[in-house]
Amino acid sequence: MHKKSLFDDSEEEGQGEYDEGGEADEFDIDGDDNFERPEAQDMDFLSSDEEADSLPTKPTKPTKKPRFAASSSDDDDDDEEAEEEPTTARNIEARSRALEAKAIAERAADMAEAAAAGAGEETMFALPSAEQQEAEASGSAPVDVNELQLRMRECVKVLGDFKKFAAPNRSRSEYVQQLLADIASYYGYNAFLAEKLFDLFPVAEAIEFFESNELPRPVTIRTNTLRTRRRELAQALINRGVNLEPIGKWSKVGLQVFESSVPIGATPEYLAGHYMLQAASSFLPVIALDPQPGERVLDMASAPGGKTTYISALMQNTGVVFANDANKERTKGLTANVHRLGCRNVVVCNYDGREFPKVMGGFDRVLLDAPCSGTGVISKDASVKQNKSARDFTLLSHLQKQLILCAIDSVTPSSSATVVYSTCSVTVDENESVIAYALRKRPHVRLVDTGLEFGREGFKAFRGKTFGEEMGKTRRFYPHVNNMDGFFVAKLRVGKPGKRAEQAREESEDEQGGDVGLPLEKMAFDDEADAELIRESKRKYLLKHKGIKLRPKAKVDAALCKTNGKDAESDEE
């Protein structure tokens, strides 16, 4: 029976301009708000599609294993072979379940051994004394790593069934505080961020999240369909000694690289613009945006260009993509990637995103991958563990709220007018709270389905805050669940505003301390002014083409002033 090709042309999306016939595939698979206004470019935030600083020249499987998993000396050969397999999107859940089963089995074996040795009933876990906790916090009494692991396991077990395992006269909050202190010490977080991330998950899952941040994410590349097809790119890279496979059914242009005998960021194919090194999570907002050929699209915070060039490919180099970034230095790399990938419909600009739509408006779709804390990409930047405070989240949330209102106001209202908001953060302050604010301040905007077939629903309520049922249309992605960077995606549809929308706009302008956007009738280009400029440019071009030398504008103005002065004198006489 004929097997389905691993890289099937019928699955390609956004073929772009590349339309050459391909040979038969040669490889198969066996189966299938009143704040100081900060400068955007000076803020400490992360971008979701940054290229990795170090690219794989050797096997890209994780260089270190999760430290929290218990080790065993009597593993059989099958377990050793399974551990040597690279972690992929396909086997991450199976491996997680296997690790859990292994830990349970080891725990049962330990209990059986203790019982056989006459230990009798299991000894109840006792929390450290107040003096010991104080000594550990001050650093005068360092804790052994193995002891930290044991304490975390015991705290998780107690919190999972408090009535059964808790010690007498001990409250649940005491176990939670001890677990938070151990997490901060073991994984290297400050106490504030450890608690903020811990509150997002059930107790056992929180440990999985913290553990997943210790492992690198898979190296992924995106096929540039303006220059090639995924099947042909895969074959070319395989011939160069690259071990790869499709990223998953949800993407028809993504490839996951397991190992490479050549630098994946310096191959002839890379230099020729056949692919872009891009995190799998940064594919998601572009898929949700769903840009169409011939449209006007704004990527409000676009550097280094992964999402911009993906949009350009989906639009098949038609229409216009405005790639904006507030940091002028970052636009250099953005421009280089745009040229390398052959995106001829991209215009690079350098504005603070809050200046839209005053500088430009009338877009069909806007993508806002907002500056954020980077709590979803801790595996790439471990400094986030220590350098984030409550003030950082307050300032970032305020900036994100300003940007999303400007993004909404930059769109021409229609049945297809779309704004996609995304961050590489997992905190509620930067995600659901920002969307709820936008819906409240712009009543003519509504949430719609993202079109992403996987990922968890956004929080409908969180710690006393209610966001509503429609927040379930947003999508959250986690490293321990999806084997990709932590990410949030929301898709907004912009309709025609009514009186209520205009009133809400005025209120938001008062709150923000200035204009957030322009009235809708002033957002687009001024056609009359543009037409006059175009006529004047054509006239100058024709005169120049005929050899007629134009006088400099300064001399013309001086001559006009002199003539006007003589006319005024004659009138007085």
ABEGO torsion letter per residue (X at the ends): XBBBBABBAAABBGAEABABBBBBBABBBABXXBBBBBBAAABBBBBAABBBABBBABBABBABBBAABBBBAABBAAAAAAAABBBBAAAAAAAAAAAAAAAAAAAAAAAAAAAAAGAEBBBBBBBBBAAAAAAAAAGABBBBAAAAAAAAAAAAAAAABAAAABBBGBBAAAAAAAAAAAAAAAAGBBAAAAAAAAAABBAAAAAAAAAAAABBBBBBBBBBAAABBAAAAAAAAAAAGBBBBBAEAABAABBBBABBABBAAABAAAAAGABBBBBAAAAAAAAAAGBBBGBBBBBABAOAGAAAAAAAAAAGGBEBBBBBBABAAAAAAAAAAAAAAGBAABBBBBBBAAAOAAABBGBABBBBBBBBAGAAAAAABAAAAAABBAAAAAAAAAAAAAAAAAAAAABBBBAABBBBBBBABABAAABAAAAAAAAAABAABBBBBAGBABEBBBBABBGGBBAEAAAAABBBBBAAAAGBBBBBBBBBBBBBBBAAAAAAAAAAAAAAGEBABBBAAAABBBAAAAAAAAAAAAAAAAAAAAGBBBBBAAAAAAAAAAAAAAAAAAAAX
